[in-house]
Amino acid sequence: MSDKNEFTFLNYNIVDLCIFYSIFLVLWGIAVSFVSGSNSITSFIPSMLGIPVLLFSFTSKVFPSKQKLFMHIVVIFILIIFLGGLDFLRNLFVHDGMGSIWASSSKFMMLISGGFFLYLCIMSFRHARKKATN
């Protein structure tokens, strides 16, 4: 939980939200790989991107003096997640249909959730900037 001087969404600060999000990404990649029976390493892309988000989010919680640095690194990974999700649109417009339903669902999830978390991170950074100038 958080104090009143930091950005919150649903009563959680951005660090906790990113930890929850990273756990979701890791579990998503594992679940999709298992359910689809995929033998491809690419089905674990959400998990592979979720692990650094988890590590840097958790590290920013453990070392609050370095939180700004670690959370900027987290945002870079979230931006990569969002950009990776944009491939969903390419498949939608370039190919006939969406291809594999499992790959498409992962790309769509990365697009929507990555965009949403990118927005939350930007709002958190703006809140911190405003707080610093006051």
CYANA upper distance limits for C-alpha pairs under 8 A (distance plus 0.5 A):
  1 MET  CA     11 ASN  CA      7.01
  1 MET  CA     12 TYR  CA      5.58
  1 MET  CA     13 ASN  CA      6.91
  1 MET  CA     16 ASP  CA      8.11
  2 SER  CA      6 GLU  CA      7.51
  2 SER  CA      8 THR  CA      7.69
  2 SER  CA     11 ASN  CA      7.53
  2 SER  CA     12 TYR  CA      6.51
  2 SER  CA     13 ASN  CA      6.02
  5 ASN  CA    131 LYS  CA      8.32
  6 GLU  CA     13 ASN  CA      7.39
  6 GLU  CA    124 SER  CA      8.23
  6 GLU  CA    127 HIS  CA      7.71
  6 GLU  CA    128 ALA  CA      7.55
  7 PHE  CA     13 ASN  CA      6.45
  7 PHE  CA     14 ILE  CA      7.35
  7 PHE  CA    123 MET  CA      8.09
  7 PHE  CA    124 SER  CA      5.73
  7 PHE  CA    127 HIS  CA      6.59
  7 PHE  CA    128 ALA  CA      7.99
  8 THR  CA     12 TYR  CA      5.61
  8 THR  CA     13 ASN  CA      4.99
  8 THR  CA     14 ILE  CA      6.95
  8 THR  CA    124 SER  CA      8.27
  9 PHE  CA     13 ASN  CA      7.04
  9 PHE  CA     14 ILE  CA      8.02
 12 TYR  CA     16 ASP  CA      6.65
 12 TYR  CA     17 LEU  CA      6.78
 13 ASN  CA     17 LEU  CA      6.76
 14 ILE  CA     18 CYS  CA      6.55
 14 ILE  CA    120 LEU  CA      7.92
 14 ILE  CA    121 CYS  CA      7.34
 14 ILE  CA    124 SER  CA      7.27
 15 VAL  CA     19 ILE  CA      6.80
 15 VAL  CA     57 SER  CA      6.19
 15 VAL  CA     58 PHE  CA      8.04
 15 VAL  CA     60 SER  CA      7.95
 15 VAL  CA     61 LYS  CA      7.44
 15 VAL  CA     71 MET  CA      8.11
 16 ASP  CA     20 PHE  CA      6.76
 16 ASP  CA     57 SER  CA      8.15
 17 LEU  CA     21 TYR  CA      6.57
 18 CYS  CA     22 SER  CA      6.48
 18 CYS  CA     53 VAL  CA      7.49
 18 CYS  CA     54 LEU  CA      7.66
 18 CYS  CA     57 SER  CA      6.78
 18 CYS  CA    117 PHE  CA      8.33
 19 ILE  CA     23 ILE  CA      6.81
 19 ILE  CA     53 VAL  CA      7.72
 19 ILE  CA     54 LEU  CA      5.83
 19 ILE  CA     57 SER  CA      6.39
 19 ILE  CA     58 PHE  CA      7.22
 20 PHE  CA     24 PHE  CA      6.79
 21 TYR  CA     25 LEU  CA      6.74
 21 TYR  CA     50 GLY  CA      8.19
 22 SER  CA     26 VAL  CA      6.74
 22 SER  CA     50 GLY  CA      4.94
 22 SER  CA     51 ILE  CA      7.05
 22 SER  CA     53 VAL  CA      6.14
 22 SER  CA     54 LEU  CA      5.61
 23 ILE  CA     27 LEU  CA      6.64
 23 ILE  CA     50 GLY  CA      7.28
 23 ILE  CA     51 ILE  CA      8.46
 23 ILE  CA     54 LEU  CA      7.48
 24 PHE  CA     28 TRP  CA      6.41
 24 PHE  CA     50 GLY  CA      8.32
 25 LEU  CA     29 GLY  CA      6.74
 25 LEU  CA     46 PRO  CA      5.69
 25 LEU  CA     47 SER  CA      5.78
 25 LEU  CA     49 LEU  CA      7.99
 25 LEU  CA     50 GLY  CA      5.56
 26 VAL  CA     30 ILE  CA      6.89
 26 VAL  CA     46 PRO  CA      6.72
 26 VAL  CA     47 SER  CA      4.23
 26 VAL  CA     48 MET  CA      7.64
 26 VAL  CA     49 LEU  CA      8.41
 26 VAL  CA     50 GLY  CA      5.88
 26 VAL  CA     51 ILE  CA      7.23
 27 LEU  CA     31 ALA  CA      6.44
 27 LEU  CA     47 SER  CA      7.34
 28 TRP  CA     32 VAL  CA      6.47
 28 TRP  CA     46 PRO  CA      7.32
 28 TRP  CA     47 SER  CA      7.44
 29 GLY  CA     33 SER  CA      6.55
 29 GLY  CA     43 SER  CA      6.71
 29 GLY  CA     44 PHE  CA      5.14
 29 GLY  CA     45 ILE  CA      7.06
 29 GLY  CA     46 PRO  CA      5.59
 29 GLY  CA     47 SER  CA      5.30
 29 GLY  CA    106 SER  CA      8.39
 30 ILE  CA     34 PHE  CA      6.59
 30 ILE  CA     44 PHE  CA      6.92
 30 ILE  CA     47 SER  CA      7.38
 31 ALA  CA     35 VAL  CA      6.42
 32 VAL  CA     36 SER  CA      6.26
 32 VAL  CA     43 SER  CA      7.42
 32 VAL  CA    102 TRP  CA      7.12
 32 VAL  CA    106 SER  CA      8.35
 33 SER  CA     37 GLY  CA      6.35
 33 SER  CA     38 SER  CA      5.71
 33 SER  CA     39 ASN  CA      8.17
 33 SER  CA     43 SER  CA      5.97
 33 SER  CA     44 PHE  CA      7.10
 34 PHE  CA     38 SER  CA      7.35
 36 SER  CA    102 TRP  CA      7.18
 38 SER  CA     43 SER  CA      7.30
 40 SER  CA     44 PHE  CA      8.46
 41 ILE  CA     45 ILE  CA      7.86
 43 SER  CA    103 ALA  CA      7.43
 44 PHE  CA     48 MET  CA      6.58
 45 ILE  CA     49 LEU  CA      6.63
 46 PRO  CA     50 GLY  CA      6.42
 46 PRO  CA     81 ILE  CA      8.15
 46 PRO  CA    106 SER  CA      7.92
 46 PRO  CA    110 MET  CA      7.91
 47 SER  CA     51 ILE  CA      6.70
 48 MET  CA     52 PRO  CA      7.99
 49 LEU  CA     53 VAL  CA      7.23
 49 LEU  CA     77 PHE  CA      7.27
 49 LEU  CA     81 ILE  CA      7.47
 50 GLY  CA     54 LEU  CA      6.58
 51 ILE  CA     55 LEU  CA      6.64
 52 PRO  CA     56 PHE  CA      6.43
 52 PRO  CA     74 VAL  CA      7.97
 52 PRO  CA     77 PHE  CA      7.97
 53 VAL  CA     57 SER  CA      6.34
 53 VAL  CA     74 VAL  CA      5.78
 53 VAL  CA     77 PHE  CA      7.04
 53 VAL  CA     78 ILE  CA      8.06
 54 LEU  CA     58 PHE  CA      6.41
 55 LEU  CA     59 THR  CA      6.45
 56 PHE  CA     60 SER  CA      6.55
 56 PHE  CA     70 PHE  CA      5.96
 56 PHE  CA     71 MET  CA      7.39
 56 PHE  CA     73 ILE  CA      7.61
 56 PHE  CA     74 VAL  CA      6.64
 57 SER  CA     61 LYS  CA      7.00
 57 SER  CA     70 PHE  CA      7.28
 57 SER  CA     71 MET  CA      6.93
 57 SER  CA     74 VAL  CA      7.14
 58 PHE  CA     62 VAL  CA      6.85
 59 THR  CA     63 PHE  CA      6.46
 59 THR  CA     67 GLN  CA      8.27
 59 THR  CA     70 PHE  CA      7.64
 60 SER  CA     64 PRO  CA      6.08
 60 SER  CA     65 SER  CA      8.49
 60 SER  CA     66 LYS  CA      6.69
 60 SER  CA     67 GLN  CA      4.76
 60 SER  CA     68 LYS  CA      8.14
 60 SER  CA     70 PHE  CA      5.99
 60 SER  CA     71 MET  CA      7.19
 61 LYS  CA     67 GLN  CA      7.35
 63 PHE  CA     67 GLN  CA      6.92
 66 LYS  CA     70 PHE  CA      6.83
 67 GLN  CA     71 MET  CA      6.37
 68 LYS  CA     72 HIS  CA      6.71
 69 LEU  CA     73 ILE  CA      7.01
 70 PHE  CA     74 VAL  CA      6.79
 71 MET  CA     75 VAL  CA      6.74
 72 HIS  CA     76 ILE  CA      7.00
 73 ILE  CA     77 PHE  CA      7.12
 74 VAL  CA     78 ILE  CA      6.75
 75 VAL  CA     79 LEU  CA      6.50
 75 VAL  CA    118 LEU  CA      7.28
 75 VAL  CA    121 CYS  CA      7.35
 76 ILE  CA     80 ILE  CA      6.81
 77 PHE  CA     81 ILE  CA      6.72
 78 ILE  CA     82 PHE  CA      6.72
 78 ILE  CA    114 GLY  CA      6.22
 78 ILE  CA    117 PHE  CA      7.57
 78 ILE  CA    118 LEU  CA      6.74
 79 LEU  CA     83 LEU  CA      6.59
 79 LEU  CA    114 GLY  CA      7.31
 79 LEU  CA    115 GLY  CA      8.29
 79 LEU  CA    118 LEU  CA      7.04
 80 ILE  CA     84 GLY  CA      6.42
 81 ILE  CA     85 GLY  CA      6.72
 81 ILE  CA    110 MET  CA      6.19
 81 ILE  CA    111 LEU  CA      7.62
 81 ILE  CA    114 GLY  CA      6.03
 82 PHE  CA     86 LEU  CA      7.08
 82 PHE  CA    110 MET  CA      6.21
 82 PHE  CA    111 LEU  CA      5.31
 82 PHE  CA    112 ILE  CA      7.93
 82 PHE  CA    113 SER  CA      8.02
 82 PHE  CA    114 GLY  CA      4.83
 82 PHE  CA    115 GLY  CA      6.02
 82 PHE  CA    118 LEU  CA      8.33
 83 LEU  CA     87 ASP  CA      7.99
 83 LEU  CA    111 LEU  CA      7.59
 84 GLY  CA    107 LYS  CA      7.40
 84 GLY  CA    110 MET  CA      7.46
 84 GLY  CA    111 LEU  CA      7.66
 85 GLY  CA    106 SER  CA      8.23
 85 GLY  CA    107 LYS  CA      4.87
 85 GLY  CA    108 PHE  CA      6.30
 85 GLY  CA    109 MET  CA      7.65
 85 GLY  CA    110 MET  CA      5.15
 85 GLY  CA    111 LEU  CA      4.40
 85 GLY  CA    112 ILE  CA      8.15
 85 GLY  CA    114 GLY  CA      8.15
 86 LEU  CA     90 ARG  CA      7.45
 86 LEU  CA    107 LYS  CA      7.67
 86 LEU  CA    108 PHE  CA      8.31
 86 LEU  CA    111 LEU  CA      6.32
 87 ASP  CA     91 ASN  CA      6.76
 87 ASP  CA    107 LYS  CA      7.10
 88 PHE  CA     92 LEU  CA      6.67
 88 PHE  CA     98 MET  CA      8.24
 88 PHE  CA    104 SER  CA      6.54
 88 PHE  CA    107 LYS  CA      5.77
 88 PHE  CA    108 PHE  CA      6.29
 88 PHE  CA    111 LEU  CA      8.12
 89 LEU  CA     93 PHE  CA      6.72
 90 ARG  CA     94 VAL  CA      6.08
 90 ARG  CA     95 HIS  CA      8.18
 91 ASN  CA     95 HIS  CA      5.82
 91 ASN  CA     96 ASP  CA      8.45
 91 ASN  CA     97 GLY  CA      7.77
 91 ASN  CA     98 MET  CA      6.04
 91 ASN  CA     99 GLY  CA      7.80
 92 LEU  CA     96 ASP  CA      7.86
 92 LEU  CA     97 GLY  CA      6.58
 92 LEU  CA     98 MET  CA      5.91
 95 HIS  CA     99 GLY  CA      8.24
 98 MET  CA    104 SER  CA      6.76
 99 GLY  CA    103 ALA  CA      8.10
 99 GLY  CA    104 SER  CA      7.42
100 SER  CA    104 SER  CA      6.53
101 ILE  CA    105 SER  CA      6.43
102 TRP  CA    106 SER  CA      6.75
103 ALA  CA    107 LYS  CA      6.71
104 SER  CA    108 PHE  CA      6.51
105 SER  CA    109 MET  CA      6.50
106 SER  CA    110 MET  CA      6.61
107 LYS  CA    111 LEU  CA      6.61
108 PHE  CA    112 ILE  CA      6.70
109 MET  CA    113 SER  CA      6.27
109 MET  CA    114 GLY  CA      8.26
110 MET  CA    114 GLY  CA      5.73
110 MET  CA    115 GLY  CA      8.35
111 LEU  CA    115 GLY  CA      6.41
112 ILE  CA    116 PHE  CA      6.65
113 SER  CA    117 PHE  CA      6.53
114 GLY  CA    118 LEU  CA      6.39
115 GLY  CA    119 TYR  CA      6.69
116 PHE  CA    120 LEU  CA      6.83
117 PHE  CA    121 CYS  CA      6.57
118 LEU  CA    122 ILE  CA      6.69
119 TYR  CA    123 MET  CA      6.67
120 LEU  CA    124 SER  CA      6.61
121 CYS  CA    125 PHE  CA      6.64
122 ILE  CA    126 ARG  CA      6.61
123 MET  CA    127 HIS  CA      6.60
124 SER  CA    128 ALA  CA      6.70
125 PHE  CA    129 ARG  CA      6.62
126 ARG  CA    130 LYS  CA      6.66
127 HIS  CA    131 LYS  CA      6.61
128 ALA  CA    132 ALA  CA      6.62
129 ARG  CA    133 THR  CA      6.88
130 LYS  CA    134 ASN  CA      6.95
